[in-house]
Amino acid sequence: MLQQETPDDYVVATGKTWTVRQMCEVAFAHVGLNYQDHVTINPKFLRPAEVDLLLGDPAKAKAKLGWEPKTTMQEMIAEMVEADIARRSRN
């Protein structure tokens, strides 16, 4: 992106949708826990008008840059969990 002659906007995304619930399932499972034992839903924080679909389209980045995601969502969530664990252990 930064080496392009002309600046442009690109979406860096998987092109797949994930729910917060799915992300919680993967994150908690990574450390051997069931998310339902630790997560509560507070209706006060729900969006008043939910969007039907949030989906990043990386087609332009693929076409112009040859970019494709190499990290799966599961791998990225595991990296994030491991980073949180490492940060917590340093404190």
Buried (B, 14 or more C-beta within 10 A) or exposed (E): EEEEEEEEEBEEBBEEEBEEEBBBBBBBBBEEEEBEEEBEEEEEEEEEEEEEEEEBEBEEBBEEBEBEBEEEBBEBBBEBBEEEEEEEEEE
